[in-house]
Amino acid sequence: MAQHALKNPWKWLDEFRGTDFCGEWPTLPELFFINAKRFPEASCFTDFEGPGGAKQTLNYKQVEQNIKSLSAWMKKNGIDRGDRIAVSGKNSPEWATVYLAALTCGATVCPLDYALPESSLENLLNTASPKMFFVDEEKYSHFNEGKFKFEVYSLSPKFSEKYAYNLKDDFSSINTHIAQEDDVAAILFTSGTTGNPKGAMLTHKNLVSDCFIAQTRMLVLQSDVFYALLPIHHAYTMLAVFIETISVGAELVFGKSMAVSRLMKELREGKITMLLGVPLLFNKLLAGILKGIKAKGFFVNGLMHFMMGLSYCIKKMTGLNPGRVLFGAVLKQANINNLRVAICGGGPLAASVFKVYNEMGIDFVQGYGLTETSPIIALNPVDNFKIESVGQYFFPYAEMKILEPGEDEVGEVAVKGPMVFKGYFNMEEETKAVFTEDGFFKTGDLGKLDSEGFLMLSGRAKNMIVTEGGKNVYPEEIENAFQLYTDIAQITVQGYIADKETKSEQIEALIYVADDLFQRLGIKREVSPFDKLVYDSVSKIVAEVNKTEQPYARISKIILLEKPLEMTTTQKVKRVYKK
């Protein structure tokens, strides 16, 4: 039987209220230290950076000492409440330790995308104006040239004199209650790596409340092992992996690469139970699984799919989960047999993909949120999920409504609750513009709510296409229909002007073809990227998808791309806008 989430998963905090924290919610460091007191010997931070890629783990007591030592050192070296400390690097225990140490001495953390070029990082740092910057080894030398106003320190032991773990001071008398729950804990820059960057200010209350309110839809256990595979500076991984882990005293495994061999090793040896990813990750995993099943022949393939359909019906009707038994060998081969729950966020996942994972016995759900909402504001309950929905919003702890819904009940999604951000850093006008007069945050996403509070997303408001007949078309919905077609590596759907006189808008698809299709056709991409056989193969796929769409939402123009489109941190294609 599926395990139900709790009605009040933070009830246990009452035992520590008034002693270990005094607000409505503990601050992030207070929450960590409470669980270090409860589970001092439990595994806390794990990576595979030991000799020869060996697994190495620190328990909660050891991590607590590292945090307090570094925080005491920061305090001694001039960090006061409200100062800013920036951190940028690969996922690592050092990154997380700097984050918590900064918060312990009352500072605000500015996590920056390590994939950005140095020039973009400099622009963000100029905006954030931190007193200290902790950076990983590849970019340490660039920022340690002495031309910046902030002091530079290392997340890598390669630079031992400034290595985070070597910056220590006596913490015996350190005050771990400097920060207050309404203080800004983190500033997350959502855009503007050139020009004027936009930084969302998230308080301790925003992050801690969202962490626990999400657990009303998803049971999180102290015995769980989370996997930080996506960049930890991103709000999704920061909250749903890092902060969720420390909220219950669970274990966090840091992944630094999506290379298949390393991913498989860390899933297997880390014994991951909670896998949070984006559509690209789950599509790749599933493609590998289905390819293995298909290779076993027509009869076995047909039988497996029949069993998958039967497993799904049993799960939905009874709550029982026969898939783990029926497909145990398949799951083990994919190194996901230890998974208790898999959650997809950072973008919409095709319902067909969502369904297949559940058919195979994985409790697989979707969530939804934005950086400005800490980020989670909707989550599918494991025991009552809807594959067409990104989740159920968090009533009664938050409010959600649809602004100016059309005939199809679709409008802009707006939300109000303790997880909604304080505003944009030094941007009063921009902050005011994203709130309604009655205090709801306007997400910029289009969707509709059903009678049970489940949210069905259609896409971003700014991406919507209006056809000549006045019909609204949402590119993301069309793009999702291609997720199981492995011959297409990337697709972006957008409107184009088909008739300049009438300015009528139709739909085109920008497509980057997968390597597999070129190999199967015996064509070299670098010699003939637009070969007619390639175009015809893609056209057949588009025609199949078009049959499932309304006439006004069908793709009428295909553009094959010579190079892949740029990806975001969460592995979404950066949309190409019409000029």
C-alpha positions as CSV (number, residue, x, y, z in Angstrom):
1,M,0.0,0.0,0.0
2,A,1.3,3.5,-0.8
3,Q,2.6,5.4,2.2
4,H,0.5,8.4,3.0
5,A,2.0,11.8,3.7
6,L,1.3,13.3,7.1
7,K,-1.3,15.9,7.9
8,N,1.1,17.8,10.1
9,P,4.7,16.6,9.2
10,W,6.3,19.4,11.4
11,K,4.5,18.5,14.6
12,W,7.7,17.0,16.0
13,L,9.2,20.4,16.0
14,D,7.1,21.4,19.0
15,E,9.5,19.4,21.2
16,F,12.3,21.9,20.3
17,R,10.2,25.1,20.2
18,G,11.3,27.7,22.8
19,T,14.7,26.1,23.3
20,D,16.3,25.3,19.9
21,F,14.2,27.9,18.1
22,C,11.7,30.6,19.0
23,G,9.9,31.6,15.8
24,E,6.9,30.0,14.0
25,W,9.5,28.1,12.0
26,P,13.2,27.4,12.7
27,T,15.8,29.0,10.5
28,L,17.7,26.7,8.2
29,P,20.7,26.3,10.5
30,E,18.5,25.8,13.6
31,L,16.7,23.0,11.6
32,F,20.0,21.4,10.8
33,F,21.3,21.5,14.4
34,I,18.1,20.1,15.7
35,N,18.5,17.0,13.5
36,A,22.2,16.8,14.3
37,K,21.1,16.5,17.9
38,R,18.5,13.9,17.1
39,F,20.7,11.8,14.7
40,P,24.4,12.6,15.3
41,E,25.7,9.3,13.9
42,A,23.4,9.2,10.9
43,S,24.9,9.5,7.4
44,C,24.6,13.1,6.3
45,F,26.7,14.1,3.3
46,T,28.1,11.5,0.8
47,D,30.1,11.8,-2.4
48,F,32.2,9.6,-4.6
49,E,35.4,11.7,-4.5
50,G,37.5,9.3,-2.5
51,P,40.5,7.5,-3.9
52,G,39.6,5.9,-7.2
53,G,36.0,7.3,-7.0
54,A,35.4,5.6,-3.6
55,K,32.3,6.5,-1.6
56,Q,33.0,8.7,1.4
57,T,30.4,9.8,4.0
58,L,30.2,12.4,6.8
59,N,27.7,11.9,9.6
60,Y,25.6,14.7,11.1
61,K,27.9,15.3,14.0
62,Q,30.9,15.7,11.7
63,V,29.0,18.1,9.3
64,E,27.8,20.1,12.3
65,Q,31.4,20.6,13.5
66,N,32.5,21.7,10.0
67,I,29.6,24.2,9.8
68,K,30.2,25.7,13.2
69,S,34.0,25.9,12.7
70,L,33.6,27.7,9.4
71,S,30.8,29.9,10.7
72,A,33.0,31.0,13.7
73,W,35.8,31.7,11.2
74,M,33.5,33.8,9.0
75,K,32.3,35.7,12.1
76,K,35.8,36.4,13.2
77,N,36.7,37.6,9.7
78,G,34.0,40.3,9.6
79,I,30.8,38.6,8.6
80,D,27.7,40.2,10.3
81,R,24.0,39.5,10.1
82,G,22.7,40.6,6.7
83,D,26.1,40.5,4.9
84,R,26.2,38.4,1.7
85,I,28.3,35.4,0.9
86,A,28.4,34.0,-2.7
87,V,29.1,30.4,-3.5
88,S,29.5,28.8,-7.0
89,G,30.7,25.3,-7.7
90,K,29.9,21.7,-8.5
91,N,27.6,19.9,-6.2
92,S,29.6,18.9,-3.1
93,P,29.6,18.6,0.7
94,E,31.8,21.8,0.8
95,W,29.2,23.7,-1.2
96,A,26.5,22.7,1.3
97,T,28.7,23.4,4.3
98,V,29.5,27.0,3.1
99,Y,25.8,27.5,2.5
100,L,24.8,26.5,6.1
101,A,27.8,28.2,7.7
102,A,27.0,31.5,6.1
103,L,23.4,31.2,7.4
104,T,24.6,30.3,10.9
105,C,26.3,33.6,11.3
106,G,23.3,35.5,10.0
107,A,24.5,36.1,6.4
108,T,22.6,35.8,3.2
109,V,23.8,33.2,0.7
110,C,24.0,34.0,-3.0
111,P,24.3,30.7,-4.9
112,L,25.5,31.2,-8.5
113,D,25.4,29.0,-11.5
114,Y,28.8,27.5,-12.0
115,A,28.1,26.8,-15.7
116,L,28.1,30.5,-16.4
117,P,31.2,32.1,-18.0
118,E,33.4,34.2,-15.7
119,S,32.1,37.5,-17.3
120,S,28.5,36.6,-16.4
121,L,29.5,35.5,-12.9
122,E,31.3,38.9,-12.5
123,N,28.1,40.7,-13.4
124,L,26.1,38.7,-10.8
125,L,28.8,39.3,-8.2
126,N,28.7,43.0,-8.9
127,T,25.0,43.0,-8.3
128,A,25.1,40.9,-5.1
129,S,28.1,42.7,-3.6
130,P,29.2,39.8,-1.3
131,K,32.0,40.1,1.3
132,M,33.2,36.6,0.5
133,F,33.0,34.4,-2.6
134,F,33.6,30.6,-2.4
135,V,34.3,29.1,-5.8
136,D,35.4,25.7,-7.2
137,E,38.8,25.0,-8.6
138,E,38.3,25.6,-12.3
139,K,37.4,29.3,-11.7
140,Y,39.3,29.9,-8.5
141,S,42.4,31.4,-10.2
142,H,40.4,33.8,-12.3
143,F,38.6,35.3,-9.3
144,N,41.7,35.2,-7.0
145,E,43.6,37.8,-9.0
146,G,42.9,40.5,-6.4
147,K,40.9,42.8,-8.6
148,F,37.6,42.3,-6.8
149,K,36.2,43.9,-3.7
150,F,35.3,40.6,-2.1
151,E,37.6,37.9,-0.6
152,V,37.9,34.7,-2.6
153,Y,38.0,31.2,-1.1
154,S,38.1,27.7,-2.5
155,L,35.6,24.8,-2.5
156,S,38.5,22.5,-3.6
157,P,41.3,21.1,-1.4
158,K,43.6,21.9,-4.3
159,F,44.0,25.4,-2.9
160,S,44.5,24.3,0.7
161,E,45.3,27.7,2.3
162,K,41.9,29.0,1.3
163,Y,40.0,25.7,1.3
164,A,36.6,25.9,3.1
165,Y,37.3,22.9,5.4
166,N,40.6,24.5,6.5
167,L,39.0,27.8,7.5
168,K,38.3,27.1,11.2
169,D,37.9,28.9,14.5
170,D,36.7,27.9,17.9
171,F,33.0,27.4,17.9
172,S,32.4,26.5,21.5
173,S,30.7,29.8,22.2
174,I,29.1,30.4,18.8
175,N,25.5,31.7,18.8
176,T,23.5,29.6,16.4
177,H,20.4,31.8,16.7
178,I,21.6,35.0,15.0
179,A,19.4,34.7,12.0
180,Q,15.6,35.3,12.3
181,E,13.0,33.4,10.3
182,D,12.0,36.5,8.3
183,D,15.6,37.3,7.4
184,V,16.6,36.8,3.7
185,A,18.4,33.4,3.6
186,A,19.2,33.2,-0.1
187,I,19.1,35.4,-3.2
188,L,18.6,33.3,-6.3
189,F,19.3,35.0,-9.6
190,T,16.7,33.8,-12.1
191,S,17.8,35.8,-15.1
192,G,19.9,38.7,-16.2
193,T,23.4,37.4,-16.5
194,T,24.0,40.4,-18.7
195,G,22.5,43.8,-17.9
196,N,20.6,44.1,-14.6
197,P,20.2,40.7,-13.0
198,K,17.0,39.8,-11.2
199,G,17.5,38.2,-7.8
200,A,14.7,36.5,-5.9
201,M,15.0,37.0,-2.1
202,L,13.9,33.9,-0.2
203,T,13.6,34.0,3.6
204,H,14.3,31.2,6.1
205,K,10.5,31.1,6.6
206,N,9.9,30.8,2.9
207,L,12.3,27.8,2.5
208,V,11.5,25.9,5.7
209,S,7.7,26.3,5.5
210,D,7.8,25.2,1.8
211,C,9.9,22.2,2.8
212,F,7.5,20.9,5.4
213,I,4.3,21.9,3.6
214,A,5.4,19.8,0.6
215,Q,5.6,16.9,3.0
216,T,1.8,17.1,3.4
217,R,1.7,15.6,-0.1
218,M,4.9,13.5,0.0
219,L,6.1,11.4,2.9
220,V,9.9,11.9,3.6
221,L,11.7,9.5,5.9
222,Q,14.8,9.8,8.0
223,S,16.0,6.6,6.3
224,D,15.8,8.1,2.8
225,V,18.8,8.7,0.6
226,F,18.4,11.8,-1.7
227,Y,20.5,12.3,-4.8
228,A,21.6,15.9,-5.7
229,L,22.3,15.3,-9.4
230,L,21.0,18.6,-10.8
231,P,22.9,21.8,-9.9
232,I,22.3,22.5,-6.3
233,H,22.3,26.3,-6.8
234,H,18.9,26.0,-8.6
235,A,15.9,26.4,-6.4
236,Y,14.5,23.0,-7.3
237,T,17.5,21.0,-6.1
238,M,18.2,23.4,-3.2
239,L,14.8,22.9,-1.7
240,A,13.5,19.5,-2.9
241,V,16.8,17.7,-2.3
242,F,19.2,19.6,0.0
243,I,16.7,21.2,2.4
244,E,14.3,18.3,2.4
245,T,17.2,16.0,3.3
246,I,18.3,18.0,6.3
247,S,14.7,18.6,7.5
248,V,14.4,14.9,8.5
249,G,18.0,13.9,9.2
250,A,18.3,11.9,6.0
251,E,21.3,11.3,3.8
252,L,22.3,13.4,0.7
253,V,24.5,12.0,-2.1
254,F,26.2,14.6,-4.2
255,G,26.4,13.9,-7.9
256,K,28.7,16.0,-10.1
257,S,28.0,14.6,-13.6
258,M,25.1,13.2,-15.7
259,A,27.5,10.9,-17.5
260,V,25.7,7.6,-17.7
261,S,28.5,5.4,-16.2
262,R,28.8,7.7,-13.2
263,L,25.1,8.1,-12.8
264,M,24.6,4.4,-12.8
265,K,27.3,3.8,-10.2
266,E,26.0,6.5,-7.9
267,L,22.4,5.2,-8.1
268,R,23.6,1.7,-7.4
269,E,26.3,2.2,-4.7
270,G,24.5,5.2,-3.1
271,K,21.3,3.1,-2.8
272,I,19.3,6.1,-3.7
273,T,15.6,6.1,-2.5
274,M,14.6,9.6,-3.6
275,L,15.4,10.6,-7.2
276,L,14.5,14.1,-8.2
277,G,15.1,15.0,-11.8
278,V,13.9,16.9,-14.9
279,P,12.1,15.5,-18.0
280,L,15.4,15.0,-19.9
281,L,16.8,12.7,-17.2
282,F,13.7,10.6,-16.8
283,N,13.2,10.4,-20.6
284,K,16.7,9.1,-21.0
285,L,16.3,6.5,-18.3
286,L,13.1,5.3,-19.7
287,A,14.3,5.2,-23.3
288,G,17.1,2.8,-22.1
289,I,14.7,0.6,-20.2
290,L,12.2,0.3,-23.1
291,K,15.0,-0.3,-25.6
292,G,16.2,-3.2,-23.5
293,I,12.7,-4.7,-23.3
294,K,12.2,-4.3,-27.1
295,A,15.5,-6.1,-27.7
296,K,14.1,-9.2,-26.1
297,G,11.8,-9.8,-29.1
298,F,8.2,-9.2,-30.2
299,F,6.6,-11.7,-27.8
300,V,8.4,-10.6,-24.7
301,N,7.9,-7.0,-25.6
302,G,4.2,-7.5,-26.0
303,L,3.9,-9.5,-22.8
304,M,5.8,-6.9,-20.8
305,H,3.6,-4.1,-22.0
306,F,0.5,-6.1,-21.2
307,M,1.8,-6.7,-17.7
308,M,2.6,-3.0,-17.3
309,G,-0.9,-2.1,-18.2
310,L,-2.3,-4.6,-15.7
311,S,0.1,-3.4,-13.0
312,Y,-1.1,0.2,-13.5
313,C,-4.8,-0.7,-13.3
314,I,-4.2,-2.6,-10.0
315,K,-2.2,0.3,-8.5
316,K,-4.8,2.9,-9.4
317,M,-7.8,0.7,-8.3
318,T,-6.4,-0.8,-5.1
319,G,-3.3,1.1,-4.0
320,L,-1.3,-2.1,-4.2
321,N,2.0,-1.9,-6.2
322,P,2.7,-5.2,-8.0
323,G,5.1,-3.5,-10.5
324,R,8.1,-3.8,-8.1
325,V,7.7,-7.6,-8.1
326,L,6.8,-8.0,-11.7
327,F,9.6,-5.7,-13.0
328,G,12.1,-6.1,-10.2
329,A,14.8,-7.4,-12.6
330,V,14.3,-4.6,-15.1
331,L,14.5,-2.0,-12.3
332,K,17.6,-3.5,-10.9
333,Q,19.3,-3.5,-14.3
334,A,18.5,0.2,-14.6
335,N,19.9,0.7,-11.0
336,I,16.6,2.2,-9.8
337,N,15.4,-0.8,-7.8
338,N,16.1,1.1,-4.5
339,L,14.0,4.0,-5.5
340,R,11.0,4.7,-3.2
341,V,9.9,7.8,-5.0
342,A,10.9,9.6,-8.2
343,I,9.8,13.2,-8.7
344,C,9.9,15.2,-11.9
345,G,10.1,19.0,-11.8
346,G,11.7,21.9,-13.6
347,G,9.4,21.4,-16.6
348,P,6.3,19.4,-17.7
349,L,6.7,15.7,-18.3
350,A,4.6,13.9,-20.9
351,A,1.7,11.9,-19.3
352,S,2.8,8.8,-21.2
353,V,6.2,8.9,-19.5
354,F,4.7,9.5,-16.1
355,K,2.4,6.5,-16.6
356,V,5.1,4.0,-17.7
357,Y,7.2,4.6,-14.5
358,N,4.1,4.0,-12.4
359,E,3.3,0.8,-14.5
360,M,6.7,-0.5,-13.6
361,G,6.2,0.0,-9.9
362,I,8.0,3.3,-9.3
363,D,6.0,5.8,-7.2
364,F,6.5,8.5,-9.7
365,V,5.0,12.0,-9.4
366,Q,5.3,15.5,-10.7
367,G,5.7,18.8,-8.9
368,Y,5.5,22.4,-9.9
369,G,6.9,25.7,-8.7
370,L,9.1,28.7,-9.5
371,T,12.2,30.2,-7.9
372,E,10.0,33.0,-6.5
373,T,7.9,30.4,-4.6
374,S,10.8,28.6,-2.9
375,P,9.9,26.8,-5.3
376,I,7.3,24.1,-4.7
377,I,3.6,25.2,-4.8
378,A,2.0,22.0,-6.2
379,L,2.8,18.3,-5.8
380,N,1.1,15.1,-6.8
381,P,0.3,12.9,-3.8
382,V,1.9,9.4,-4.2
383,D,-1.4,7.7,-3.2
384,N,-3.7,10.0,-5.3
385,F,-1.8,11.2,-8.3
386,K,-3.2,12.4,-11.6
387,I,-0.9,11.8,-14.6
388,E,-2.2,14.8,-16.5
389,S,-1.5,17.2,-13.6
390,V,1.7,18.8,-12.3
391,G,0.3,18.4,-8.8
392,Q,-2.3,19.4,-6.2
393,Y,-1.7,22.9,-4.7
394,F,-1.0,23.2,-0.9
395,F,-4.4,24.1,0.5
396,P,-5.2,24.9,3.3
397,Y,-1.6,26.3,3.8
398,A,-1.6,28.3,0.6
399,E,-4.1,29.8,-1.9
400,M,-4.1,29.4,-5.7
401,K,-6.4,30.9,-8.2
402,I,-6.6,31.4,-12.0
403,L,-6.6,35.0,-13.2
404,E,-8.9,35.9,-16.1
405,P,-9.8,32.3,-17.2
406,G,-10.9,31.9,-20.8
407,E,-13.6,29.6,-22.2
408,D,-11.3,26.7,-21.7
409,E,-10.9,27.7,-18.0
410,V,-7.2,28.4,-18.7
411,G,-5.7,31.6,-17.3
412,E,-2.6,32.8,-15.4
413,V,-1.8,30.9,-12.3
414,A,-1.5,33.0,-9.1
415,V,-0.5,31.9,-5.6
416,K,-0.4,33.3,-2.1
417,G,1.3,31.6,0.9
418,P,4.3,31.5,3.3
419,M,6.6,30.2,0.5
420,V,6.1,33.2,-1.7
421,F,9.3,35.3,-1.9
422,K,10.0,38.7,-0.3
423,G,10.7,40.4,-3.6
424,Y,13.5,41.0,-6.1
425,F,16.8,42.3,-4.7
426,N,16.9,46.1,-5.1
427,M,14.0,46.1,-7.6
428,E,10.9,47.6,-6.0
429,E,9.0,48.3,-9.3
430,E,9.7,44.8,-10.7
431,T,8.5,43.3,-7.4
432,K,5.3,45.3,-7.4
433,A,4.6,44.3,-11.0
434,V,4.4,40.5,-10.2
435,F,1.8,40.8,-7.4
436,T,-2.0,41.4,-7.7
437,E,-3.6,44.1,-5.6
438,D,-4.8,41.4,-3.1
439,G,-1.3,40.0,-2.7
440,F,-1.2,37.0,-5.1
441,F,2.0,36.3,-6.9
442,K,1.5,36.1,-10.7
443,T,3.5,33.1,-11.9
444,G,3.4,33.9,-15.6
445,D,2.3,30.3,-16.3
446,L,-1.1,29.4,-17.8
447,G,-3.2,26.6,-16.4
448,K,-6.5,25.5,-14.9
449,L,-7.6,23.9,-11.6
450,D,-9.9,21.0,-11.2
451,S,-12.4,20.6,-8.3
452,E,-9.8,18.8,-6.1
453,G,-7.2,21.5,-6.5
454,F,-5.0,19.7,-9.1
455,L,-3.3,22.0,-11.5
456,M,-3.1,21.3,-15.2
457,L,-0.5,23.5,-16.9
458,S,-0.7,24.7,-20.5
459,G,2.5,26.7,-20.8
460,R,4.1,30.1,-20.2
461,A,1.9,33.1,-20.9
462,K,4.6,34.8,-23.0
463,N,5.0,31.7,-25.2
464,M,1.3,31.3,-26.2
465,I,0.4,31.3,-29.9
466,V,-2.8,32.8,-31.1
467,T,-3.9,31.3,-34.4
468,E,-5.8,33.1,-37.2
469,G,-9.0,31.6,-35.9
470,G,-8.4,33.1,-32.5
471,K,-7.5,29.7,-30.9
472,N,-4.9,29.6,-28.1
473,V,-2.1,27.1,-28.6
474,Y,0.5,26.3,-25.9
475,P,3.9,25.2,-27.4
476,E,4.8,23.2,-24.3
477,E,1.8,20.9,-24.7
478,I,2.9,20.1,-28.3
479,E,6.5,19.6,-27.3
480,N,5.6,17.2,-24.6
481,A,4.0,14.9,-27.1
482,F,7.5,14.2,-28.6
483,Q,9.2,13.1,-25.3
484,L,9.0,9.4,-26.1
485,Y,10.4,9.8,-29.7
486,T,14.1,9.1,-29.2
487,D,15.0,10.1,-32.7
488,I,14.3,13.8,-31.7
489,A,16.9,15.2,-29.3
490,Q,15.4,18.7,-29.0
491,I,12.3,20.4,-30.2
492,T,11.0,23.9,-29.8
493,V,7.5,24.8,-31.1
494,Q,6.7,28.5,-31.9
495,G,4.4,30.5,-34.1
496,Y,5.4,32.0,-37.4
497,I,3.7,34.4,-39.8
498,A,2.3,32.3,-42.6
499,D,0.7,35.3,-44.5
500,K,2.3,38.7,-44.1
501,E,-0.8,40.5,-45.3
502,T,-3.2,38.9,-42.9
503,K,-0.5,38.3,-40.3
504,S,-2.0,34.9,-39.6
505,E,0.1,32.8,-37.3
506,Q,0.7,29.1,-37.8
507,I,3.0,26.6,-36.0
508,E,6.5,25.6,-36.7
509,A,8.9,23.2,-35.0
510,L,12.7,23.7,-34.7
511,I,14.1,20.2,-34.4
512,Y,17.6,18.9,-33.5
513,V,17.8,15.3,-34.6
514,A,19.3,12.6,-32.3
515,D,22.5,10.9,-33.2
516,D,20.8,7.5,-33.2
517,L,18.7,8.4,-36.3
518,F,21.8,9.4,-38.3
519,Q,23.5,6.1,-37.3
520,R,20.5,4.0,-38.2
521,L,20.3,5.7,-41.6
522,G,24.0,5.4,-42.2
523,I,24.4,9.2,-42.6
524,K,27.1,11.4,-41.1
525,R,25.6,14.5,-39.5
526,E,28.7,16.6,-40.3
527,V,28.4,15.7,-44.0
528,S,24.7,15.9,-44.5
529,P,22.7,17.3,-41.6
530,F,19.7,18.0,-43.7
531,D,19.6,14.8,-45.7
532,K,16.2,14.0,-47.3
533,L,16.0,10.6,-45.5
534,V,16.5,12.4,-42.2
535,Y,13.9,15.0,-43.0
536,D,11.4,12.3,-44.1
537,S,11.9,10.3,-40.9
538,V,11.3,13.4,-38.8
539,S,8.2,14.3,-40.9
540,K,6.7,10.9,-40.2
541,I,7.1,11.5,-36.4
542,V,5.6,15.0,-36.7
543,A,2.7,13.6,-38.8
544,E,2.0,11.0,-36.0
545,V,1.9,13.7,-33.4
546,N,-0.2,16.0,-35.6
547,K,-2.9,13.3,-35.7
548,T,-3.3,13.6,-31.9
549,E,-3.7,17.4,-32.0
550,Q,-6.6,19.6,-32.9
551,P,-6.4,20.9,-36.5
552,Y,-5.5,24.4,-35.3
553,A,-2.6,23.1,-33.1
554,R,-0.8,21.0,-35.8
555,I,2.7,21.7,-36.9
556,S,2.8,23.0,-40.5
557,K,6.5,23.8,-40.9
558,I,9.6,21.8,-39.9
559,I,13.0,23.4,-39.5
560,L,16.0,21.0,-38.9
561,L,18.8,22.5,-36.9
562,E,22.5,22.0,-37.6
563,K,23.5,22.6,-34.0
564,P,21.7,21.9,-30.7
565,L,19.9,24.6,-28.9
566,E,21.3,26.1,-25.7
567,M,20.0,24.4,-22.5
568,T,19.1,25.9,-19.2
569,T,20.5,24.7,-15.8
570,T,17.5,22.3,-15.5
571,Q,18.1,20.9,-19.0
572,K,15.3,22.7,-20.7
573,V,15.8,24.1,-24.2
574,K,16.2,27.9,-24.1
575,R,13.3,29.0,-26.2
576,V,14.1,30.8,-29.5
577,Y,11.8,33.8,-29.8
578,K,10.6,35.3,-33.1
579,K,12.1,38.6,-34.0
